[in-house]
Amino acid sequence: MPSSARAAELAVPARLQAELLIKIAGYERNMAARAGDAVRVLLIAKRGDASAARAAGQLRAELERDRRVGPLPVEVRVIEIKEGRELPPPGQQAIFYFMPGFQAGEVTALVAAIADRDLLTVGADVAYVEQGVVLAFDLAAGKPKLILHRGAARRHNVVIPAEVLRLMKVIE
């Protein structure tokens, strides 16, 4: 079933997404400077979408399990929004993680609202990458697959080493 037709649920299990995110954040060259004293992850769910809120809760629980990015602790916050102007102002957030349930136009508008920010954007739905989110996770034949939008990575000052990029599907 196409991702836009699925209910707002995680295509990749929360535990695996958390593990992959922590690993990628550890390799991302600008994460330490962006993070400061902690890697702050903002899980963004669509307001009124109970299954997106549930998915955010699952991912939050996994990210809070004694996870660290190098020497830095991980702090997680969940917000529910309807549109881009509800996103918090630039600050100490290192990662914006868009939960499933947003439609294509909504994701495009959210990405436009944060186009100038220095942060790693992640999508719980692989379709979000084509709409300008930097990174998403998928499963292919039961194995995790990482998808990266190179242009979005440049816009958000995300630098992934070449040896890690070789493990990803990269789109322009």
N, C-alpha and C positions, 0 to 999 in steps of 0.2 A: 504494500500500500504506500503511495507517495507520502512523504513526510508531512505535507500540508494537510493531508486528509486524516492523519493519525490524531488520536487524542494526545493531549499534552503529557506524554510520558517519555522516559529516558530510553532511547534506542540502545544505548550502551549502559550497562549497569553502573550505578552511582560509585561503587567502590573502585571500579576500573577507571572511570572518568577522573576520580580524585587522584588516583595513583599516577595516571598519565599527566594530569595537570601539574602535579607537584614536580614530576620529572622534567617536563618542558620548562616550567618556571625556573628550575634550577639551572638549566642550560642557557636560558635567555640572557644575553649579555648585559642588558640594561635593567634587569629586575632589581638588583641590589640598590642601585641609585634611585630607582622609581619607588621602591618599597620603604626605604628609611629603616625604622626600627622593627617593622613587621610587614609581612605580605598580607595586605588587606584585600580580601575577595568579596565582591558585592554580587550576590546572586539576585538576578532581576527576573521576577515573574510577572505575568500579565494579571492585572487586578481583576478579581472575580473568577479566575480560572482555578478551581479547586485542585485539579490534577497537576497543574503547573506548580502550585504552592506545595503540594505533596512531594513532587519531584525535587523542588528546592530544599525541602526539609531532609530528604534522603541524602542529597549531595552535601548539604551542610554537615550532617552527622558524620559523613565519611571524611570530609575535609578537616573536621575538628578532632579526629582520632590521632592525637599526638603527631600531627604532621608538621614538618618543618621544610623550608626551602633553604638548604644550606644551614647556616646558623640562625636564620630568622624564623620566628614563630608565624603561624598562619592564623589570621583573624577573619572570621566569616560573618557577614551580615546579609539578611534577606530583605528585599523591598519588593512591593507590588506597585506597578505603575500602569498607566494607560497610554502615556505618550512621552516623547523625549524631554519635554520641558520639566518633567517630574524627576529626571535624573539628578543626583546630587551635583553640586558645583565641583570643579576640579579641586582635588585635595590629595589626600594620601592614598587613595585607592590605587592598587597596582593592577587589579584584574576585575573586569566587568564580565560576568558570566550570564548570558541570556538563556533563560530556561525555555523549554518547549512551549508551544502554544501561540506564539506570535505569528501573524500572517506576514507574507512577503513585504507588503507596503509598510507595515509597522516596523519591521526590522530595518528596512532601508531608512526610514525616518529616524529611528533610534541611533543608527550608525552616523547619520548626518549630524545629529545633535552633539555627538562627541568626536567629530572628525579631527579636531585639533588637539586632542588630549594624548598625552604620553601614557599609554596603558595597553595591557594585553587584553583584547576582547576575545571571548570564547563563546561558542554557540553549542547548545545541547542538541541542536538539529543541524545536520550537515548542510541543509539548504541555506542556512544563515551565512555560510562562507561566501556563497555566490552573491550575497546581498551586502558584503563588505565587512563581515566579522573576520577577524584574523585567523582563528583556529577552531576546528571542530573535530569530534571523534566519531568514528563509525565502526561497524563490525562487517568484515568481509570473510565469509567462510569460517565464522567463529573467531576470527583473529582481529585485534584492534587495528584500525587504520586511522592515521592522522592526516587531516586536510588543512592546508595553509593557504591563505590568500596573500600572495607576495606584495601586491600593491597596498593592501590594508596594513600589512606589517610595516611597510615603509612609512605610511602616514602616521602610524601610532608609535614609531620609534622602537619597534620590536625587532631584535636581531637574534636570529637562530643560527648557530654554527652550521657550516656546510655538512659536517658528518651527521648531524641530526636531520637536516633538510633532506638528505638522501633517503631517509626512512619515511618520508611524508609524500603525500600527493600534493603537489604545488600547483595552484592556479594563479592566473594573472588577473 
